[in-house]
Amino acid sequence: MKEQIIARDELINLFKKNKIQDTKYGWVMDKHIIDIIVLHSIEPKYPQDITRAENYKIIKNTRIVLQSLSSQKLKYYL
């Protein structure tokens, strides 16, 4: 899985289409735990500005990999 920079609307669509799933282990995309990093064009002044970013970076979380689990166990974890 490669790093991706996506727009806010595209990120929302990935969640709506269940391409990114929110699990108790974190966000899962393509059988990988991912991190979503907010990319701001300016420094946010207020806490509510944090969620109003234009772009986000999706990266593979290197601490946890679900790829090695069998599909039956993966369904249990998800």
N, C-alpha and C positions, 0 to 999 in steps of 0.2 A: 504494500500500500504506500503510495506516494503522498507527500504533503500536498494539500490543496488549499488555495485561497478562493473563497466563495463569497458571494453577496449575501446580505441578510435574508432576502426573499428566497434565495435558493436553499439556505440553511433551514428555513421554516418549512419549505416543501419537502426536504429530506426527512424531517421529523413527521410530517403529515403522511407521507408515503411509507412510513416505517422502514426507510432505508437506514436511518439511525434510530436505534432503540435505547431507551433509558432503562437500565437494569440496576440491580443492587450492586453490581460490580463496576458500574460506570456506563458511559455511552458505548454502544457496540455498533460497528459498521463493517460489513464484509468479514465477520468473524474475528474482528480485532477490537480491542478496547482502544478508544480514541480520546484525545484531548481536544477541546475546542478553545482556541485562543482568540480573544477579541483584538482586532487591529483598529486602533483609533487614529484618525488623521490629526486630531488635536488632543491635548490632555483634558480628560473629563473634570469638570469642576464640582459636579454634584453626583451622588451615588446613582440617581436615576439615569444619568448620562451613560453609564457603563453599558446598558442594554440597548443603546441607540447607535451602535457602531454601524458603519457601512459595510465593512468586510470582516470575515472571520477566517482563521486558519485551522484546518483540521489536520492533526498529526497523529500518527500511531503511537500509542502509549507503549513504551518499551519495557515497562515494569511487569505487565501482565499480558500473556498471549494465550488466546483461547484456541488457536489453530490446532494445537496438538491434541485437543480433546476430541473424542469420538462424537459423532453427530447426536447420539442419544444423550450423552452427558451434557453436550452443549445446550440442548433443549431444556435440560433440567436447570442449568445455570441461568438461562435467559428467562 
